[in-house]
Amino acid sequence: MNSFESITSLPERPDDERHRRMVNYSIAMGIRVVCVVLCVFVTGWWLVVPILGAVVLPYVAVVLANVTTRRPGTLNAPGQFAIGSAGPATAPQASGEAHR
């Protein structure tokens, strides 16, 4: 008998996941732009903070953008099943025997 999937066990739609990842990446890159602009206006030892932000944020943004959320459920799609012959499987014959 077929069992129904719970809506909470289904994975996130690819479009929604892609949108969420793009928003996270855009926010991180926006903060990086602010850090680059602050490098022009900040002086002294405080200049280290926006420089580190401008250098480290691209790596962090890429790592966070590539994080995917996997829910524990599996989705059975028709493409997951192999198509085979309907007949019974035959065992391979020895090389010395003739096929009758």
Secondary structure, 3 states (H helix, E strand, C coil): CCCCCCCCCCCCCHHHHHHHHHHHHHHHHHHHHHHHHHHHHCCHHHHHHHHHHHHHHHHHHHHHHCCCCCCCCCCCCHHHCCCCCCCCCCCCCCCCCCCC
